[in-house]
Amino acid sequence: RLAKELGIELEVKQSNVEGELVNLIQNALKKKFNGLLINPAAYTHTSVAIRDAILATKLPAVEVHISNIYKREEFRHKSLTAPACVGQITGFGQDSYKLGLLALSSIII
């Protein structure tokens, strides 16, 4: 609903498979996307492949997390993917997606 209000066409995808996520990110260029809103979940802390895919697109990306990863276990405090993004929204529950979309829209519109 928020995307519609902002005049943004939004495509939502979900996968638990790292390679599929990399493919989705890489396909963003073919589909002529203007940006990425991504919740890499546990891959945040482990996936160089997702980080590299985000960087390769050269698209502005916002990383979002439902929980505050900095209030969780110590190993979750390090994000491999956040440095490939223009920013990170964390800890606002489902509203993290709305806040991330607002942040991304301020860059791409």
C-alpha positions as CSV (number, residue, x, y, z in Angstrom):
1,R,0.0,0.0,0.0
2,L,2.8,2.4,0.9
3,A,4.6,1.7,-2.4
4,K,1.4,2.6,-4.3
5,E,1.1,5.9,-2.3
6,L,4.7,6.7,-3.2
7,G,4.2,5.9,-6.8
8,I,6.6,3.0,-6.7
9,E,6.2,-0.3,-8.4
10,L,7.3,-3.0,-6.0
11,E,8.2,-6.6,-6.7
12,V,8.4,-8.8,-3.6
13,K,10.4,-12.0,-3.5
14,Q,11.4,-14.4,-0.8
15,S,13.7,-17.3,-0.7
16,N,15.6,-19.3,2.0
17,V,18.2,-20.3,-0.6
18,E,21.3,-18.1,-0.9
19,G,21.9,-18.8,-4.6
20,E,18.3,-17.9,-5.4
21,L,18.7,-14.6,-3.6
22,V,21.9,-13.9,-5.5
23,N,20.0,-14.6,-8.7
24,L,17.2,-12.3,-7.7
25,I,19.6,-9.5,-6.9
26,Q,21.5,-9.9,-10.1
27,N,18.2,-9.9,-12.1
28,A,17.4,-6.5,-10.7
29,L,19.5,-4.9,-13.5
30,K,17.8,-6.9,-16.2
31,K,14.4,-5.8,-14.9
32,K,15.6,-2.2,-14.7
33,F,14.9,-1.8,-11.0
34,N,15.9,1.5,-9.4
35,G,16.8,0.1,-6.0
36,L,16.8,-2.8,-3.6
37,L,15.1,-3.3,-0.3
38,I,16.5,-6.4,1.3
39,N,16.2,-8.4,4.4
40,P,19.0,-10.9,4.1
41,A,18.0,-12.5,7.4
42,A,20.7,-14.9,8.7
43,Y,22.7,-14.4,5.5
44,T,23.4,-10.9,6.8
45,H,26.2,-12.3,8.9
46,T,27.6,-14.9,6.5
47,S,27.0,-14.2,2.8
48,V,29.8,-12.7,0.9
49,A,27.9,-13.8,-2.3
50,I,24.9,-11.6,-1.4
51,R,27.1,-8.7,-0.5
52,D,28.9,-9.0,-3.8
53,A,25.7,-9.3,-5.7
54,I,24.4,-6.1,-4.2
55,L,27.6,-4.3,-5.0
56,A,27.6,-5.6,-8.5
57,T,24.2,-4.1,-9.3
58,K,25.4,-0.6,-8.3
59,L,21.8,0.0,-7.3
60,P,21.0,1.8,-4.0
61,A,20.0,-0.8,-1.4
62,V,18.5,-0.5,2.0
63,E,19.0,-3.4,4.4
64,V,16.1,-4.1,6.8
65,H,15.6,-6.3,9.8
66,I,12.5,-6.9,11.8
67,S,14.4,-7.4,15.0
68,N,17.2,-5.2,16.4
69,I,20.2,-7.3,15.4
70,Y,22.4,-5.3,17.8
71,K,20.3,-6.5,20.8
72,R,20.7,-10.1,19.8
73,E,23.6,-12.5,20.0
74,E,27.1,-11.0,19.5
75,F,27.6,-12.8,16.2
76,R,24.6,-11.0,14.8
77,H,26.1,-7.6,15.4
78,K,28.3,-7.8,12.3
79,S,26.6,-7.4,8.9
80,L,28.5,-8.3,5.8
81,T,25.8,-6.9,3.6
82,A,25.2,-3.5,5.3
83,P,28.4,-1.9,3.9
84,A,27.1,-2.7,0.4
85,C,23.9,-0.7,1.2
86,V,23.2,3.0,1.6
87,G,21.7,2.3,5.0
88,Q,20.1,-0.1,7.4
89,I,16.8,-0.1,9.3
90,T,16.6,-2.5,12.2
91,G,14.4,-3.3,15.1
92,F,11.0,-1.8,14.2
93,G,9.1,-5.1,13.5
94,Q,7.1,-5.2,10.3
95,D,7.4,-1.4,10.2
96,S,11.1,-1.9,9.3
97,Y,9.9,-2.6,5.7
98,K,7.9,0.6,5.5
99,L,10.7,2.7,7.0
100,G,13.2,1.0,4.6
101,L,10.9,1.7,1.6
102,L,10.6,5.4,2.7
103,A,14.3,5.7,2.9
104,L,14.9,4.0,-0.4
105,S,12.2,6.2,-2.1
106,S,13.9,9.3,-0.9
107,I,17.0,8.2,-2.9
108,I,15.4,6.9,-6.1
109,I,12.5,9.3,-6.6
